[in-house]
Amino acid sequence: MKVLVVGGGISGLFIAYELAKRGVRDVTVVEERYVGAGSTGRCATGIRASFTSEEHVVLMRESIKLWKEYSSGDLGRYGLQFIQGGYVWLARKEETVDLFKKLVSLHNSLGVPTRIIDRDELKNLVPQLNTDLIAAAMFDPTAGKSYVFTTLFALFRACRELGVKIVTGVGVRKLVARGSRIVEAVTDVGTMSADVFVIAAGSGSRELLKTVGIEVPLKNMPRHVLVTEAFQRAFDPLVIDWDTPGVPYIVQTVEGNFFVGREIEEEPEQSIYSQRIDFIPKALKPIAQLFPFLRRVRVLRYWIGYYVTTPDNHPIYGPFEEYENLYVATGFSGHGYMMGPVTGKIMAEWILDGKPSIPQAERLRPERFKRGQLIKEFAVVG
Ligand SMILES: Cc1cc2nc3c(=O)[nH]c(=O)nc-3n(C[C@H](O)[C@H](O)[C@H](O)COP(=O)(O)OP(=O)(O)OC[C@H]3O[C@@H](n4cnc5c(N)ncnc54)[C@H](O)[C@@H]3O)c2cc1C
């Protein structure tokens, strides 16, 4: 079987890796720019299972198992690390504590041991936090982070070792269909044929699918992150300020720098090469209120990347009804990095076994939009 994967981000690489591990000999990843050039290289590295839909909780729970397994196994030997420092969801308001209690019940019923913590426990976990502003918090101890460049490097090496061809600097411009099959991809350097085509092209997916008449409701939404100077190791969890509009968050990297993100008003498809310097004070102000030691912090740089979003904030996964050999994995709505391992697993299962082993993934097929079977997720951060 010959598989062509379009997109060299976390999704495309994990799909190629899983296919090759399961014995597919001829897997090629075609990447327009360089590995990690899309949203993956711009992400904040957070990994969690504390979501609000059953589909997300279950898929992320399984993804976290894989992050752990891989970091101590074949990808760990090339440097992939999963740091399980948890996530802390801060509630400034009492009604948010009630919401968190309901979410804790959902998570616990699905095997994710989140819990409500009081200010004392919060202070132990995040000693620098000004807890005067906080009513209580939800703690997700299974969550964590994984530094994006070591992860990509590990995957790249493991893929190459398994015989995956990774072609960079080559864009796929259109797909060509004959009857119910895709027969080739037209690239910058000629055509490429395959038995199976997988579109994991992030913000480029929508336009590429249009070339074979498929419309998917994706929007490319600019999202921002800044990185500060480095500090001593301060706290492990990723901290989310749930009650502040735009849901600011902060996480310390393995090098000691802090990533700070917050959603600011943006238009879909706005160029990610424009500058929104106003983002810096907007993101830092609420975070410095929570962490007074960051009031005079130096910001080293900031960047913009796309959240490729769907109307229900869940990814679009699986095969299309229109074509028998065309698959998609995109629209992660800000959660595609953490989903990388489970994306690879279930896409490989779909291609090789005809269905994924996690039934919740079936509900995320592209047809759900035309059938009006949307599944709401509201715990979108940043
Ligand atoms: C600021 C920010 C913070 C984030 N934080 C987190 C986080 O903490 N945790 C989390 O899980 N997620 C986070 N995300 C989301 C996450 O980055 C994405 O969901 C994830 O990286 C998507 O991976 P991907 O492989 O599907 O897409 P991408 O990484 O975008 O990869 C797609 C690749 O396809 C290539 N491509 C596009 N079109 C073509 C074409 N026609 N031909 C060939 N190649 C093509 C692109 O160059 C790109 O490299 C964040 C995103 C942003 C922007």
The ligand as an SDF file (V2000), in Angstrom:
LIG
                    3D

 53 58  0  0  0  0  0  0  0  0999 V2000
   -0.6180   30.1260   19.5330 C   0  0  0  0  0  0  0  0  0  0  0  0
   -1.0240   28.6910   19.5090 C   0  0  0  0  0  0  0  0  0  0  0  0
   -0.9800   27.9320   20.6830 C   0  0  0  0  0  0  0  0  0  0  0  0
   -1.3700   26.5940   20.6650 C   0  0  0  0  0  0  0  0  0  0  0  0
   -1.2710   25.8600   21.7900 N   0  0  0  0  0  0  0  0  0  0  0  0
   -1.6110   24.5470   21.7690 C   0  0  0  0  0  0  0  0  0  0  0  0
   -1.4470   23.7410   22.9340 C   0  0  0  0  0  0  0  0  0  0  0  0
   -0.9830   24.2060   23.9790 O   0  0  0  0  0  0  0  0  0  0  0  0
   -1.8120   22.4360   22.8490 N   0  0  0  0  0  0  0  0  0  0  0  0
   -2.3270   21.8850   21.7050 C   0  0  0  0  0  0  0  0  0  0  0  0
   -2.6610   20.7060   21.6890 O   0  0  0  0  0  0  0  0  0  0  0  0
   -2.4630   22.6250   20.5850 N   0  0  0  0  0  0  0  0  0  0  0  0
   -2.1230   23.9260   20.5950 C   0  0  0  0  0  0  0  0  0  0  0  0
   -2.2670   24.6730   19.4750 N   0  0  0  0  0  0  0  0  0  0  0  0
   -2.8760   24.0650   18.2880 C   0  0  0  0  0  0  0  0  0  0  0  0
   -1.8720   23.1890   17.5860 C   0  0  0  0  0  0  0  0  0  0  0  0
   -0.7170   23.9340   17.3000 O   0  0  0  0  0  0  0  0  0  0  0  0
   -2.4630   22.6510   16.2840 C   0  0  0  0  0  0  0  0  0  0  0  0
   -3.7720   22.1570   16.4890 O   0  0  0  0  0  0  0  0  0  0  0  0
   -1.6140   21.5280   15.7370 C   0  0  0  0  0  0  0  0  0  0  0  0
   -0.2640   21.9110   15.6840 O   0  0  0  0  0  0  0  0  0  0  0  0
   -2.1040   21.1260   14.3670 C   0  0  0  0  0  0  0  0  0  0  0  0
   -1.1500   20.2660   13.8050 O   0  0  0  0  0  0  0  0  0  0  0  0
   -1.3010   19.8120   12.3080 P   0  0  0  0  0  0  0  0  0  0  0  0
   -0.1970   18.8880   12.0140 O   0  0  0  0  0  0  0  0  0  0  0  0
   -2.6990   19.3160   12.1240 O   0  0  0  0  0  0  0  0  0  0  0  0
   -1.1940   21.1520   11.4680 O   0  0  0  0  0  0  0  0  0  0  0  0
    0.0950   22.0290   11.1540 P   0  0  0  0  0  0  0  0  0  0  0  0
    1.1000   21.9950   12.2220 O   0  0  0  0  0  0  0  0  0  0  0  0
   -0.3980   23.3670   10.7090 O   0  0  0  0  0  0  0  0  0  0  0  0
    0.7440   21.2520    9.9480 O   0  0  0  0  0  0  0  0  0  0  0  0
    0.2050   21.2980    8.6430 C   0  0  0  0  0  0  0  0  0  0  0  0
    1.3730   21.3890    7.6890 C   0  0  0  0  0  0  0  0  0  0  0  0
    0.8630   21.2800    6.3590 O   0  0  0  0  0  0  0  0  0  0  0  0
    1.6250   22.0980    5.5210 C   0  0  0  0  0  0  0  0  0  0  0  0
    0.8010   22.3880    4.3450 N   0  0  0  0  0  0  0  0  0  0  0  0
   -0.3000   23.1820    4.2750 C   0  0  0  0  0  0  0  0  0  0  0  0
   -0.7960   23.1650    3.0260 N   0  0  0  0  0  0  0  0  0  0  0  0
   -0.0010   22.3380    2.3080 C   0  0  0  0  0  0  0  0  0  0  0  0
   -0.0080   21.9210    0.9500 C   0  0  0  0  0  0  0  0  0  0  0  0
   -0.9440   22.3570    0.1040 N   0  0  0  0  0  0  0  0  0  0  0  0
    0.9680   21.0880    0.5390 N   0  0  0  0  0  0  0  0  0  0  0  0
    1.9210   20.6220    1.4020 C   0  0  0  0  0  0  0  0  0  0  0  0
    1.9770   20.9930    2.6970 N   0  0  0  0  0  0  0  0  0  0  0  0
    1.0160   21.8330    3.1420 C   0  0  0  0  0  0  0  0  0  0  0  0
    1.9370   23.3290    6.3730 C   0  0  0  0  0  0  0  0  0  0  0  0
    3.1090   23.9870    5.9260 O   0  0  0  0  0  0  0  0  0  0  0  0
    2.1090   22.7180    7.7580 C   0  0  0  0  0  0  0  0  0  0  0  0
    3.4550   22.4680    8.0880 O   0  0  0  0  0  0  0  0  0  0  0  0
   -1.8470   26.0040   19.4520 C   0  0  0  0  0  0  0  0  0  0  0  0
   -1.8600   26.7600   18.2690 C   0  0  0  0  0  0  0  0  0  0  0  0
   -1.4380   28.0900   18.2910 C   0  0  0  0  0  0  0  0  0  0  0  0
   -1.4550   28.8670   17.0140 C   0  0  0  0  0  0  0  0  0  0  0  0
  1  2  1  0
  2  3  1  0
  2 52  2  0
  3  4  2  0
  4  5  1  0
  4 50  1  0
  5  6  2  0
  6  7  1  0
  6 13  1  0
  7  8  2  0
  7  9  1  0
  9 10  1  0
 10 11  2  0
 10 12  1  0
 12 13  2  0
 13 14  1  0
 14 15  1  0
 14 50  1  0
 15 16  1  0
 16 17  1  0
 16 18  1  0
 18 19  1  0
 18 20  1  0
 20 21  1  0
 20 22  1  0
 22 23  1  0
 23 24  1  0
 24 25  2  0
 24 26  1  0
 24 27  1  0
 27 28  1  0
 28 29  2  0
 28 30  1  0
 28 31  1  0
 31 32  1  0
 32 33  1  0
 33 34  1  0
 33 48  1  0
 34 35  1  0
 35 36  1  0
 35 46  1  0
 36 37  1  0
 36 45  1  0
 37 38  2  0
 38 39  1  0
 39 40  1  0
 39 45  2  0
 40 41  1  0
 40 42  2  0
 42 43  1  0
 43 44  2  0
 44 45  1  0
 46 47  1  0
 46 48  1  0
 48 49  1  0
 50 51  2  0
 51 52  1  0
 52 53  1  0
M  END
$$$$
